[in-house]
Amino acid sequence: MFSLAQAKSQGRQSYDDLRRGAGGLADQAMAYGHTAAEIARDKAGRARETAEEYLREGRRQAAFYESELESLIKTYPVEAVLIAAGVGFLAGWCVFRRRNSTHNK
C-alpha cells in the first residue's frame, strides 16, 4: 500500500509529466503553425508572380493589337471612320431602344 507521501510524490510526478507533454504539444502546434505560414507565404508569392506574368503578357498583347489597329486605320482611314460611325449608331440605337422599352412599361 502507498503511503500519503508516496501518493503525493506519484501525483506530483504525473502532474509534471503531463505539463511536459502539454508543453511539447504546444511547441509542436507552434512549429506546425510556422510551417503552414511559410507554405502560405510561398504559395502567395508564386500566385503574385504568376499574376504579374499574366499582366505583362496581357500588356504586351494589347500593345501589339494597338499597333496593328493603328496600322489598319492608317491604311484604310475612310473604312475605319465608317465602321466607327456604324458601331456608334448601333450602340446608340441599343441604348435608345432599351431606354424606351423600360419607360413604356
N, C-alpha and C positions, 0 to 999 in steps of 0.2 A: 504494500500500500504506500501511496505517496504521502509525504508529509506536506504541510502547508508551504514550507519554504521551497520544496521541490516543485510543487504545483505552480507557485509564483514564478519560479525560475523557468519552468517549462512554458508558462504563459507568456513571460517576457520574451523568450527566445522565439516563440511562434509569432508574436507581435512584430519583433524586429525582422524576422524572415518575410513576413507579409509586407512590411514597409519597404524592404529592399526590393521585393518582387514588384510592388506597385511603382517604385521609383524607376525600375528597369523598364516597365511597360510605358511609363511616361516618356522616358528617353527614346524608346523605340517609336512611339507615336510622333514625337518631335522630329525624329530622323525621317520618318515616312512623310511628314508634312513638308520638310525641307526638300526632300526628293520630288514630291509632287509639285511644289512651287517651281523648282528648277525645270522640270519637264514642261510645265505650263509656260514658263518664260521662253523656253526653247521653241515650243510649238508656235507661240505668238510671234516670235522673231521670224520664224520660217514663213508664217502666214503674211507678215508685213512685207518680207522680201518678195514673195510671190505676187502680192498685190502691186507692189512698186514695179515689178517686171511687167505685169499686165498693163499698168498705166503707161509705162514707157512705150510698149508696143502699140497701144491704142493711139498715143500721141503721134508716133511715127506713121502709122497708117492714116490718121487724119491729115497729117501734113502732106502725105503722098496724094490722097484723094483731092485735097485742096488744090495742089499744083496741077493735077490732071483736069479738074473742073475749070480752073483758071485758063489753062491751055485751050480747052474746048470753047470757052466763051470768047477768047481772043480769035480763035479760028472761025467760029460761027456766031458773030455778035447779033445779027438780026434774029436768027433762030432762038438764041438764048433769051432775048427780050420777049419774043412771042411766047416761049414756054413759061417764062416768069409771069407774064400777064395772064396766061391761061390758068396757071396754078393759083394765082391771086384771085382770079374770078371764081374758080371752083371753091376755094376756101371761103370767100365772102358769101357765095350762094349757099353753102352748107350752114354757115353761121346764121345768115338771114332766115333760111328755111327753118332751122331749129328754133330760133328765137320766135318766129311767127307761130310755130306749132305749139310751143309752150304757153303763149299768150292767148291762143284761141280756145284753150281748154277751160 
